[in-house]
Amino acid sequence: MAKRLEGLKLSVKARAGEEGRLFGSVTNLDVERLLAEKGFQVDRRRIVLEEPIKTLGTFPIVVQVGRDTRATIELTVEAE
C-alpha cells in the first residue's frame, strides 16, 4: 500500500479569503475522504498533520501505513 500511496497527488477546493487564508481548515478527516474517493481505506489517525491546513498551497502529508512504514502524498488546496 505504501508503494501505491507514495507520490500520490490529491487536490481539494476550499473557500478562501483575500490573502489565501481558508474559511475553516482542511483536516486529516478531509484527507481520509479524499483517499477513500481514490480507493484507499486509511484511518484518519494514520494521517499525520501537525495542525489543520488553513492556507492555499501544496502540502506534503505523511501517511503511517504500518509500524515502520510511511508514505508521503501531496495535497494541493485550491480556491473555489
C-alpha positions in Angstrom: 0.0 0.0 0.0 2.9 2.4 0.8 4.2 2.0 -2.8 0.8 2.8 -4.2 0.4 5.8 -1.9 3.9 7.3 -2.4 3.8 10.3 -4.6 0.0 10.3 -4.9 -1.3 13.8 -5.7 -4.7 14.9 -4.3 -6.4 18.3 -4.6 -9.3 19.9 -2.7 -11.2 23.1 -3.3 -11.9 25.3 -0.4 -13.3 28.8 0.2 -10.6 31.3 0.8 -10.2 35.0 1.5 -8.1 37.7 0.0 -4.7 36.6 1.2 -5.2 32.8 0.6 -6.5 32.1 4.1 -9.2 29.5 4.2 -12.6 29.9 5.8 -12.2 26.9 8.0 -9.5 24.4 7.5 -8.5 21.1 5.8 -8.1 18.3 8.4 -7.0 14.7 8.4 -10.7 13.7 8.1 -10.8 15.6 4.8 -7.7 13.8 3.6 -9.2 10.5 4.7 -12.3 11.2 2.5 -10.1 12.2 -0.5 -8.1 9.0 -0.2 -11.4 6.9 0.0 -12.5 8.5 -3.2 -9.3 7.2 -4.8 -10.0 3.7 -3.4 -7.6 3.8 -0.3 -9.1 2.9 3.1 -6.9 4.8 5.5 -7.9 5.6 9.1 -7.7 9.3 9.8 -5.5 8.7 12.8 -2.8 7.4 10.4 -2.7 10.7 8.5 -0.1 12.8 10.1 -0.9 16.5 10.2 0.9 18.7 12.6 -2.1 21.1 12.6 -5.0 21.7 10.2 -4.2 23.4 6.9 -5.5 26.9 6.9 -4.0 28.4 3.7 -3.9 27.7 0.0 -0.9 25.9 -1.4 0.7 22.4 -1.8 1.5 20.4 1.3 3.3 17.1 1.8 1.2 14.8 4.0 2.6 11.7 5.7 0.5 8.6 6.0 1.6 6.0 8.5 0.9 2.8 6.6 2.5 0.4 9.1 4.5 0.5 12.3 7.7 1.4 10.4 6.3 2.2 7.0 5.3 5.7 5.9 4.2 7.2 2.6 4.2 10.8 1.6 1.4 12.2 -0.5 0.9 15.7 -1.9 -2.2 17.7 -1.2 -3.0 20.9 -3.2 -5.5 23.2 -1.6 -7.1 25.4 -4.3 -9.6 28.3 -4.1 -13.2 27.6 -5.1 
